[in-house]
Amino acid sequence: MGSFSIWHWLVVLVIVLLVFGTKKLRNIGSDLGGAVKGFKEGMKGDEDKKPAGEIAATGATIEGEVKDKQKT
């Protein structure tokens, strides 16, 4: 019952084409593709931009000197 044959899917495809039309489906597909592309570019851009003062986790050792601060 869970799986449909190829004929069921072809009938569904024909009904969808009749209801929406090829032009509308093409526009929906291009809009969806543009949204996915924009999302990927946005995610890639976030990796390049790091907040000021954030240290990248590269495994490098940062050398420095610790000074004691006395309260007066």
C-alpha positions, -999 to +999 in steps of 0.1 A: +000+000+000+029+024+007+045+023-027+029+037-058+036+025-093+049+047-121+014+051-135+002+066-103+030+092-104+023+100-140-014+106-133-004+129-104+021+148-127-006+153-154-031+166-128-005+191-114+004+203-149-033+208-157-040+227-125-009+249-124+003+250-160+039+247-171+047+285-170+037+288-133+056+256-124+087+269-142+085+302-123+081+284-090+111+262-098+133+292-107+122+311-076+130+281-054+164+277-070+172+314-065+162+312-029+184+281-023+213+298-041+209+330-020+208+309+012+240+291+003+258+324-005+246+338+028+259+309+047+292+311+030+295+348+037+290+343+074+320+321+076+342+348+061+329+375+085+341+370+121+333+394+149+361+416+162+381+400+189+371+365+180+400+341+177+398+314+151+402+279+164+433+269+144+452+251+171+479+278+171+495+288+204+492+324+214+521+336+235+517+364+260+527+376+294+504+376+324+507+406+348+492+407+382+468+435+389+468+446+426+438+463+441+447+495+460 
